[in-house]
Amino acid sequence: MIHAADIKPIEHRVSLAEREARSGHAGGVLWLTGLSGAGKSTLAFALEETLFRDGFQIAVLDGDNMRHGLNDDLGFAHADRTENIRRVGHVAALLAMLGYICVSAFISPYRADREKARQAVMRDLPPGRFHEVYVRADLATCEMRDPKGLYRKARAGQIKRFTAVDDVYEAPERPSLVIDTTKESVARSLATLTRFVTSRFAAGLGEKEPG
Amino acid sequence: MIHAADIKPIEHRVSLAEREARSGHAGGVLWLTGLSGAGKSTLAFALEETLFRDGFQIAVLDGDNMRHGLNDDLGFAHADRTENIRRVGHVAALLAMLGYICVSAFISPYRADREKARQAVMRDLPPGRFHEVYVRADLATCEMRDPKGLYRKARAGQIKRFTAVDDVYEAPERPSLVIDTTKESVARSLATLTRFVTSRFAAGLGEKEPG
């Protein structure tokens, strides 16, 4: 068999700096984590729309969408969730290297998996390009919202190992940002996120700064 | 367990048309296939550089690079090669949906795998966005070039199941384009590819057509 040692990466001739200059901002990853129903996808898609209209190159990777494509071979057992997040981390890094702001919106319940995603990004990009955002809402609130009816199914025993019902959610220890959607409206949460992204990814690029 | 039926894709609020208008050209996939040493990566990276400088949004997915990231869990057995190409097809589709021209450069020896990659792109995008390009060179030429020393190892029995040595290469039956690198120089092959991409992805976008 061919071994990994036989395979050497080839350097791209278009640098990250050139990609970022064209985007008008830095590439990087905004990693949203939180319970099902906390508002990750809602905020991610709203942020994508807002910042795209402001001239940003931004793309959402979303648990629901990814599982219909790249990750449609994976289930929800611990190993599958870990592999799900491993792959998303690498795709996010790839988008960041193209000068995109990649907003990933996954429950990503396990700390170790999120750490590996961070490392996948940090391996390929300069420091400061991966930001963990804790989209926080208490379980009662998420269960009341239950936008996909999944909590109801989990309580009825029709779904096993559902995060925060009968599987663990390991909250971030040092997130870059906390958005509390129990207390804050979508509009206000979105404004906070927009300011955060602008300050982290658009600052320092001078006159190329969008919007 | 959660089932796939519980997971519904969420519609992105930024359309493909908007992404493409910003790129100034259509999004799509140029799928290069051919033997190791045929020149896929050389042409892909040269094309990326040329068209990026001309204002295109273009990105290469390359076998060597992908295997150090997303696909670093895969070997080279038949099932692993199939999974490698399956994942690349989905990532290529994702980039195309962002209005990128994705140039994938993989041996991708099996016809059925390439067909699945095509389907992954066709599922998400309008017709005419996936083009198979056969980068053709005879085995003797590839073996003489042997840029990574892999043919030598394969002949010495140090690598098993190497494409065209002791594993099959299923040539495209109806490729959109054939580049014969045994007969044509890199410069000429690159010119052919550049014209092809421009005619397929930049035509019809009128004054938004890049440089």
Interface residues (C-beta under 8 A of the other chain):
Chain A: M1 I2 A4 D6 I7 K8 P9 I10 H12 R13 V14 E18 S41 F45 A46 E48 E49 F52 A59 V60 D62 G63 D64 N65 R67 H68 G69 L70 D72 D73 G75 F76 A77 R86 R87 H90 V91 A93 L94 L98 Y100 A120 D124 K148 L150 K153 I159 K160 R161 F162
Chain B: M1 I2 A4 D6 I7 K8 P9 I10 H12 R13 V14 E18 S41 F45 A46 E48 E49 F52 A59 V60 D62 G63 D64 N65 R67 H68 G69 L70 D72 D73 G75 F76 A77 R86 R87 H90 V91 A93 L94 L95 L98 Y100 A120 D124 K148 L150 K153 I159 K160 R161 F162
